Amino acid sequence: MTRTTEPAIDAADIARLVLERGHPFPLKRDVAGIFDALIGSLFPQLATQTARDAEDLAQRINEACGRFGAVAAPLTDQPARDLARALLAALPDVHARSLEDAEAILAGDPAAESVDEVIAAYPGFLAIAAHRLAHAAHRLEVPIVPRLMAELAHSRSGVDIHPAATIGHSFCIDHGTGIVVGETAVIGDEAKLYQGVTLGALSVSKDKAGTKRHPTIGDRVVIYANATVLGGDTTIGADSIIGGNVFLTSSVPPGSLVYQTPDYRVRRQRGGFDDTDFVI
């Protein structure tokens, strides 16, 4: 005969444990809907549904901003209507700066044929445009929602940019996958990052929160694939080029060229394996 015992805890107990904190938290689904509506409204190439006319598009933008206000207000002491209006006021700048970014990507990539192609198909553009939007929400002192927007872009583009990072005009991301830009990073105008670049912190100690932990990148700096630049005191001077796989924790002056010298030797194999061969 099989005996059954009652569980020591039931679903009601679990529900109380989950809800006892009482903090409002937006659903990722709701934030994703707002994000897609705004990005798709600003850039029809990314829309999931074509607007019928200008009036229809304006209504979609107003509705998305209203939903943003409704989601964000419980997280702040600001009225939903004020938050909606503030985000709406920020959208022209988000749109204009993102178009500058698209032009910079077109100018910097010989494979790109048009701005429309860049907007519709380039993950680097999606990452930058999403950051412009998330940064605008961050500047409204709304918690959580900007991070969720940034994570949406991260999951779709492979580019991880903290919404608090400061990025100048005409920013170009080429390929993009694996790029990480930390919270206190500052990037100047006309900068260009290739895949795998990390702009990170030297220390991840919690007591460093609120301090400048990530590097400052000057105007017109190019940082090639898989380079790592770390530290809040690290500044890459304007017009510098940082080569691929470089690891930097100190500043370089304007106009610098930093690169790794490759170490190689000619492989000579006679009758067997040499010491660089391996089998997986």
Secondary structure as the mmCIF struct_conf table of DSSP 4:
data_model
#
loop_
_struct_conf.conf_type_id
_struct_conf.id
_struct_conf.beg_label_comp_id
_struct_conf.beg_label_asym_id
_struct_conf.beg_label_seq_id
_struct_conf.end_label_comp_id
_struct_conf.end_label_asym_id
_struct_conf.end_label_seq_id
BEND BEND1 ALA A 8 ILE A 9
HELX_RH_AL_P HELX_RH_AL_P1 ALA A 11 LEU A 19
TURN_TY1_P TURN_TY1_P1 GLU A 20 ARG A 21
HELX_RH_AL_P HELX_RH_AL_P2 LYS A 28 LEU A 42
HELX_RH_3T_P HELX_RH_3T_P1 PRO A 44 LEU A 46
BEND BEND2 THR A 48 GLN A 49
BEND BEND3 ARG A 52 ASP A 53
HELX_RH_AL_P HELX_RH_AL_P3 ALA A 54 ALA A 72
HELX_RH_3T_P HELX_RH_3T_P2 ALA A 73 LEU A 75
BEND BEND4 THR A 76 GLN A 78
HELX_RH_AL_P HELX_RH_AL_P4 ALA A 80 GLY A 108
TURN_TY1_P TURN_TY1_P2 PRO A 110 ALA A 111
HELX_RH_AL_P HELX_RH_AL_P5 VAL A 115 ALA A 121
HELX_RH_AL_P HELX_RH_AL_P6 PRO A 123 ARG A 139
TURN_TY1_P TURN_TY1_P3 LEU A 140 GLU A 141
BEND BEND5 ILE A 144 ILE A 144
HELX_RH_AL_P HELX_RH_AL_P7 VAL A 145 SER A 157
BEND BEND6 GLY A 158 GLY A 158
STRN STRN1 ASP A 160 ILE A 161
TURN_TY1_P TURN_TY1_P4 PRO A 163 ALA A 164
STRN STRN2 THR A 166 ILE A 167
BEND BEND7 HIS A 169 SER A 170
STRN STRN3 CYS A 172 ASP A 174
BEND BEND8 HIS A 175 HIS A 175
TURN_TY1_P TURN_TY1_P5 THR A 177 GLY A 178
STRN STRN4 VAL A 180 VAL A 181
TURN_TY1_P TURN_TY1_P6 GLU A 183 THR A 184
STRN STRN5 VAL A 186 ILE A 187
TURN_TY1_P TURN_TY1_P7 ASP A 189 GLU A 190
STRN STRN6 LYS A 192 TYR A 194
TURN_TY1_P TURN_TY1_P8 GLN A 195 GLY A 196
STRN STRN7 THR A 198 GLY A 200
BEND BEND9 LEU A 202 LEU A 202
HELX_RH_3T_P HELX_RH_3T_P3 LYS A 206 LYS A 208
TURN_TY1_P TURN_TY1_P9 ALA A 209 GLY A 210
BEND BEND10 THR A 211 THR A 211
BEND BEND11 HIS A 214 HIS A 214
STRN STRN8 THR A 216 ILE A 217
TURN_TY1_P TURN_TY1_P10 ASP A 219 ARG A 220
STRN STRN9 VAL A 222 ILE A 223
TURN_TY1_P TURN_TY1_P11 ALA A 225 ASN A 226
STRN STRN10 THR A 228 LEU A 230
TURN_TY1_P TURN_TY1_P12 GLY A 232 ASP A 233
STRN STRN11 THR A 235 ILE A 236
TURN_TY1_P TURN_TY1_P13 ALA A 238 ASP A 239
STRN STRN12 ILE A 241 ILE A 242
TURN_TY1_P TURN_TY1_P14 GLY A 244 ASN A 245
STRN STRN13 PHE A 247 LEU A 248
BEND BEND12 SER A 250 SER A 250
STRN STRN14 VAL A 252 VAL A 252
TURN_TY1_P TURN_TY1_P15 PRO A 254 GLY A 255
STRN STRN15 LEU A 257 VAL A 258
HELX_LH_PP_P HELX_LH_PP_P1 GLN A 260 PRO A 262
BEND BEND13 GLY A 271 GLY A 272
TURN_TY1_P TURN_TY1_P16 ASP A 275 THR A 276
#
